[in-house]
Amino acid sequence: MPIGRPPITDGLDKSKLHFVNIDGIRTRYYEDGSGETLLLLCGGSIGSQYSLDGWSLNLSGLAKDFHVYALDRLGQGFTDPPARETDYTFEAGYGHAIAFMKALGMSRVNLVGHSSGAVLAAWIALEHPDLLKKLVLVDSATLSPENPVFPVMDLVQKWNEDVPTWFYGFLSGFHGPFTRETIRLEPDAQAFYKEQVTDNYVERLWEFARRPEHQAARERMLRLGKTLDNPNRRRIKIKALRRLEEDGLKVPTLVVWGLNDRGAPFPLGLRLFEVISLQTPRAELHVINGAGHNCYRDQPEAFNRILKSFCLG
């Protein structure tokens, strides 16, 4: 970690973890603090190892200024997966997130989405701008258009030359056995400072990865991904980008990117910001140096400061 930074204290206060029934789905979330509502949406997808646990270095700091929530999205962390295979889709995850917000009486929300969670956050902003105050999109190749100066496939090729071939499987958490060692591989590869991938964090990921429900969701997604989930994600991305280009966003929007993101390189973030800024009256871009794909874990103090400045400014 940067010179002079104190040792990392990583953990979740279990007294602030709660469950709520959302249309038959047992849903886990974290809640703390007071003030304006701030909702954090993790990346990943059904059956992946992304969960609200990723925000653990940020939550206590954000609770000093916000009424902060972090959500285990549909089929992630300790939130149940869909009962039907036909609901292993973006639309089902979107419906679950909206129902969660309404069940907890949220309005005028400062909404933050990371990676594939940014696609969900952007879609909520497009469909329900009345629910939001501000929108923050973080390190999201799944939302970004291709940058003509830095073609995506060229970047992918460079990435493949630099990292082991297991990376893309573990990015989604669908390939290979789940053990404490394999769970650590993906966050290690994404990190600029590997110290932020703490033993406590890995143990929490391992805890939900062992759940039969999680393993079943993972196996289903592996089987359905190519025929259902991936085409669905591609279609939503195209529709979202078209709407961003034509109409923009009705809420102030901030794009935050880790300069050292290898999974979603910064040129993609710059291209996304260019698209958003054309039709969105208030749009800002903030780049964090010394930060990878999970920039909020690499630089938690800086990330929290950026959110506070934008959302409360």
N, C-alpha and C positions, 0 to 999 in steps of 0.2 A: 504494500500500500504506500501512498505518498509519504515522504519523510515527515515526521512530526505528527502523523495521525495516530491517535490512541488505538489500542487493540480493539478488535471488533467484538461487540456484544450482540450475539444473534440468538433470537428466540421469539416465540409468540406467547403472549399472556393468554393462557387458556380460559381465563375468566371472561375474556372479550371475544371468544369464539362462540357462535350461536348457530342454531339450525332453524330453518323455517320450511314449511311445506309449500312448494310452488307447483300447483296443478299435479299433485301426486309425486313430485320429485323432492326428496329430502335434500335440502340445499344448505351448504355451510357458508357462513360469512363471518367477517371480523368487523367489530364496531367499537369506536373509541372517540373521545373528544367532543367538542362542541363548536358551534359556529356554522359557517356555510358548509353545505353537504359536498363531500368529495368522494366519488366512487371510482375505485381502481379495478380495471378489468385486466386479468393476466392474459398472456399469449397462449399458444398451444391450441389443441383441439381435443375432442372427446378421446379419452384413453391415453393422453400424453402426460408427461410428468410436470407440466406447468400447472401452477395453482396459486392461490393467494399467498402461500408461504414465500413466494419470491419477493414479496414486498416487505419482508420482516425487518429489513434494515431501515425502512422508511416510516413505518406505521407510527411509532411512538413520537417521532419528530413531527409528523404531519398532524397528529392529534392535538398538538399545542395550538394549532391555528384553524383546524377544520373539525367538523363532525365527519370523521373518515370511516368509510366502508371499503372492504376488499371482498371480492366475490370469488368463490370457487364456481367457475362456469359449468354449464351442463356437462356431466360426465367427466369432470376434472376434480382432482383433490378428493375431498370427501363428499362431493355432490353426486347423487345417483346418476347413472347414465339413462338414456331413454329406454323405455320398455320395448318400443318397436324399432326394427331395423330401418324402417322408412324415415325415422326421426333422427338418423345420424347425418344431419344436414345443418347448414348455416341457419336456415329459417327456424329450425327448432331451437337452436341456441339463442337466436335473436328473440324469439317469443318468450323463452325462459328469462332472459335478462330484463325485458320490458315488464314481465309479470312480477319479477322480483322487485323492481323499482316501485311499481304501483303498490305491491303488498306492504312495503315499508313506508309508503306515503311520501316518496321522494319527489321533489320538484325543484326547479332552479338548481340543477345539479352541475357541479364541475366534474366532468366525465373524462377519465384518463384511460386510454387503451394502449396496451403494449403489443407489438408484433401482430399476430392474427387477431388479438383483442382490439387493435386499432381499427380493423375493418368493421368489427361489430360496433365500436364506438361511433365511427363515421356514419354507419347506416342508421343508428339511433338518431344521430344529429340530423340526417337527411329526412327521416320519417317523422320524428317527434321533436322538432326544435323547441317546442313549447316546454319540454321537460328539462331543457338544459340552460345553464347560464354560460358556461364556457366549455371548450373541447380541447383536449390535449392528445396528440397522436405521437407514439413513441416507437422508433426503430421498427418500421413495418414494411418489409419487402412484399408482404402479401397484399398491401394496398398500393404500393408505389408502381407507377408506370415505368417502362423501360427508359433509361436515359440514353439517347442516341450517341452521346459522346463516350459513354462507358457502357457498352452493351452488356446486358445481364449475363449472357452465355460466356462472354470473355471473362467476366468476374468470377463466375462459377468455375471455369476452367482453372483460373489462377488459384482459387480456393482449394480445388481438388489436388493441385500440385503441392500445396503446403500442409494439408492435414490428412490424417488417416481416412480411409474409405468408409469407416463406420459412421462418420459424422452425420451424414444426411439422415440415416436411419434414426439415430439417437436425437436428432433435432426434434422429431415428432414423438420420439419415445416408443416407436412401434416395433423395432427390430432388435433381436437379441434378448437374452434373459435379463430380467431385472434383478440385480444384486446391488449392494451398497457401492461396489466398485464401478459397475456399469452406469448406475444412476449418476455418478460423479462426472462421467466422461463429457456429457454434453455441456453442462454449466462450466466445466473447466475450459472447454474449447471456446466457449463464447466469452469468457471473462478476460478483461485486460489485467486485473489484479486477481490472481487465483486465490488469494487469501480470503476473498469474500465468499468463496464456496466452502463454507465452514462445515465441520463435522455435524454440528447441530442441524444445519440446513439439510444436509444429505440424509440424516436420520429421519427427519420429518417427511422427506420425499419417499424414503424407503417404507415408512409407516403406511402411507396410503397405497403405495404400489403393491403391497402384499394383499390388499383387500380383494376378495373374490370378484366383487362387482367391478373393480378397476381392471382386473385381469381379463374379465369377460368383455368389457368395453374395448380394451386394447386389441383383443383378438378379432372382435367384430370389425373394428375400424381397419385393421390390417386387411381383412377380407373385402370390405366395402369401399376402401379408399379410392381405388382406381376407377371404379364404376359409378360411385355415388358421391363421395365427399369431394374429391379433387375436381371433377367437372362442375360441381355445384359451387365450389369456391371460386373457380375461374369465371363462371358466369356472374357471380355477385361482384367480383372485382371489376369486371368490364362495365357493369351497370353503374357501380358506384363512381368510377372514374368519369364516365360519361356525364353523370349528374353533377359532379364537381366541376367539370369543364364548362358545362352549359349554364348551371345555376349557382354554383358555389355553395357555401354554407351560410346559414342564417345566424350562426353564433360565432363569436370571436374564437379563433382557432390557433393553437400553438403546435408546431412540429418540433419535437425534441429528438436529437440523434446523437449517438455515441460516435465520435470521429473515428474510433478504432474498431467499429463494428465490422466483423469479417463475414458474418452470416447475412447481413443486410447492409452492404457497404454504403458509405455516406453519399456517393453520387445518386443513389436511389432516393435518399431523403431530400436532396436538393431538387430533384425532378418532381417529387411529390409536392413540395412546397411551391414550386413554380405553377403547378396545375391549380392548387388551392388558391394561391394569391391572386390569380387572374380574375376570379369572380367573388372572392370573399373579402369584404371591406376591411376587416381587421384580421390579419394573419401575420404570425410571427414565426421565425425559425431560430432555435437555439441549439448550438452544437457544443457538446461536452468533450473536451480533450481528456485522454486517459480513460476512455470508457468504451466498452464493447457493446454487444447486443443488449445485454441487461444493464444498460447504463445507470439505472437507478440503484443497482447494487454496487457497481464499481465506484460510483461517486454519489453516495446517498445524501450527503449534506448539500452538495451543489444541486442535485435534482430537486430536493425539497425546497431549496431557496428559489429555484426557477418557478416551481409550481405556485409557491406563495406569492411571488411577485406578479405573475400573470393572472392568477385567479382572483386575488384580492386587490390588485392594482386598479 
